Structures are given as C-alpha cells and as structure tokens.
Amino acid sequence: MKNSKLSRKEAMLLLNSLPKLGPISTNRLLDFFERDPLKIFHASQRELLSISGVGPAMVNSILDQDHGTWVQNELEIIQKHSTSFITEEEIPSSLREIYDTPIGLYVKGTIPPGPYFAIVGTRLPSLYAQKVCSKISTDLALAGFCVVSGMARGIDSIAHQSALDVKGKTIAFLGSGMDIVYPPENLGLYQRIASEGAVITEFPFKRKADRRTFPMRNRLVSGISSGLLVVESGSSGGSLITARFAAEQGRTVFAIPGRVDQPCSQGCHQLIREGAILITNANEIIEDLKPSLTQTILPLSESRQAENPKNKINSDPIISKNEKIILNLLELDGAMAVEQMCSICELTIQEISVSLSLLELSNRVGKRHDGKYELN
C-alpha cells in the first residue's frame, strides 16, 4: 500500500502516529491543507517547510519513507485487538473544543454518552481518600455522569471500579498504546472497562508510556470532562498537572480538603487556594455543574447525602490498653508504620501487630497501600 493509495482515515491514522509531530503541529498542518490529510502526504518538501511552526525534522518524518506497510500492519493489529480508530468527526465534541485536540483516537469498547466528569488523585491514597473517592464516584455514576480517569493505581482505579460496581458509565484514557496495560495488575479492570464502557488512547500500538505521554493523556482526561475533581494529592504530581489543564481548558476544578498536617493533602489545599471549588460530596458538584449541562442529571436524595462515608461499627467493643495506645498515636500523628509506633511507645512489634489486627477487625483502623495504618 503506497501513500497515494491511502484512504482519508488511513492517512489520519498515519499522521497521528508520526514521530516529531504532536497534536498542535498535526492540527496546524491539517488547517493549512483544509483538513485533508492526503494533501499533507502529497505535498512537496518546500511546501511543507513554508508552514509556520513546521521544521525539517517534522517534514522528514512525513516524507522520508513509504508508510504504507506500517498502516497495513497497524490496521491488522487494530482488528486483532477488537479496537477501532476514530477521527475528528467521531471524537466527542468536548474534546474537539480544546486547542490541542487529538486528530484521532483508538477506542476499545463503546464511548458512552456524557456528561463526563473526571476524578483523579494520588497513586497511594489514604483510607480517607479511598472512601471519599468511592462514594463520590458512585453517586456521580448513579446520577448519570460518565466517570473519566486514567486507570492508574490508587484514586483512578477506585473511581473506575466504583462506577462499574453500580452499573454506571466510565471511560479510561491510557498513556500508552492499547496493547500495553499499565499498571499490569489493572488488566482485569482494563477488560471490564472495555466491556462496559471504553478504553481510549491517542497512541499507536506498541507505544510505551513515558514522561511525554502521561501529560498528553491527562489533557484528554480533563478535556472531555465538564469538571474535574482532585481527591488527594501531594504538592506535585500528575493530578495537579491535570488540574492545570482543566483550568486552561475552561473546565471547573474541584478539590477535596484533607488534614492540614498531612503531606498528601497539600496539593488539594494548594488548588483550593488558587480557586478550585472545595466540595465534600457529589451533590455539590452536581449543583455547580447543572446549569451548564445539556444532558439530564438525576438529583441525589438527601438521604444518600446524609450517609456517613465511614464504615459503621456495629457495636462499641471493649478496647484493650494496647489498642488505646495505638489509637491515640494514630489520632495524634496520622498514618504510621508499625516500626514508627514501636519506636514511640513501649509496645513490642508483636503486641502492636496483634492490636492492629483486632482494630482492623472492628473497622477502627485500616492499612494503606504503602503499609502504614490510619484511623477509619
């Protein structure tokens, strides 16, 4: 298959994959050639170099080789993986609004209708953040929102899973090719999202995630959405980058407040200082976004909002002296590892471990992803 025999969609597939070209440069090229990708591959070197912002490396990427074989192989892989490639006419309208709109997307599954709402946060969430994320994602899904995230560890995964668990809508944007599931332990979640919603990526097959692809992924997470919630974040990281994208794209940014003495809350508090809307439940998000939405959203009942997000303790068991010591430590210092507790109090590691097990059984404490314990 020669370049001259490419269809328009195949030319878009090829243009989307070329090294040295990003969404801004590809859109600049398409605008110059009246949104016709075939004209780009038929253009001369001189004509391409005359376009503002298009340099020799980009031109060489377009002209230096016959791309037909790559296109044929990519089409076969797309079919093998039950994936489709959609172009600008089929891309959700909210993504077509952003200045660096993608020219094409790989989709596994079916993109549900909006409205879309993004939920992002740390890969190592506290138990508090896990519960808040699950509750808000569940309520937004029940109200009719499609929950959007990046399928990363932690908050992303919880947001997707919570929406799926109530038969809600969810989509995941990847920072890699469709054939690379990252993190690997999310394979089951990936398969379920593809079956009940959609997994989406801008990148061709075999493209590994790197420092460049994650920010590109993040702009799509925020760009498709009416609003974005940061559940928990430190003072730096991908969640804050996504929040910046959302603000630049004119999306409403929300943040969950956390403990003032915990580093994992610093990012959200920073966003709130910069103008993000502080919220504590899904209904506050719905009330804020409802005037700007064209789709119907179901109101959440007052009884749902009144539910305590923390696990209820069926009874008030008698607490041992050792358990009280541990509870007091966690109350004062927040999340702690067993070794930290042992260095502060006079209990042995074995005594602490036994007490923590009993406190976990009574739902008074929980163990985080990083191995530390904190109060429920």
Sequence and secondary structure as in RCSB ss.txt:
>XXXX:A:sequence
MKNSKLSRKEAMLLLNSLPKLGPISTNRLLDFFERDPLKIFHASQRELLSISGVGPAMVNSILDQDHGTWVQNEL
EIIQKHSTSFITEEEIPSSLREIYDTPIGLYVKGTIPPGPYFAIVGTRLPSLYAQKVCSKISTDLALAGFCVVSG
MARGIDSIAHQSALDVKGKTIAFLGSGMDIVYPPENLGLYQRIASEGAVITEFPFKRKADRRTFPMRNRLVSGIS
SGLLVVESGSSGGSLITARFAAEQGRTVFAIPGRVDQPCSQGCHQLIREGAILITNANEIIEDLKPSLTQTILPL
SESRQAENPKNKINSDPIISKNEKIILNLLELDGAMAVEQMCSICELTIQEISVSLSLLELSNRVGKRHDGKYEL
N
>XXXX:A:secstr
  GGG  HHHHHHHHHH TT  HHHHHHHHHHTTT HHHHHHS HHHHHTSTT  HHHHHHHHSS  HHHHHHHH
HHHHHTT EEEETTTS HHHHTSTT  SEEEEEE    S EEEEE  SS  HHHHHHHHHHHHHHHHHT EEEE 
  TTHHHHHHHHHHHTT EEEEE SS TT  SSGGGHHHHHHHHHHSEEEESS TT    TTHHHHHHHHHHHT 
SEEEE    SSSHHHHHHHHHHHTT EEEE    TT GGGHHHHHHHHTT EE SSHHHHHHHHGGG SS     
 HHHHHS SS   SS     HHHHHHHHHHHHH SB HHHHHHHSS  HHHHHHHHHHHHHTTSEEE TTS EEE
 
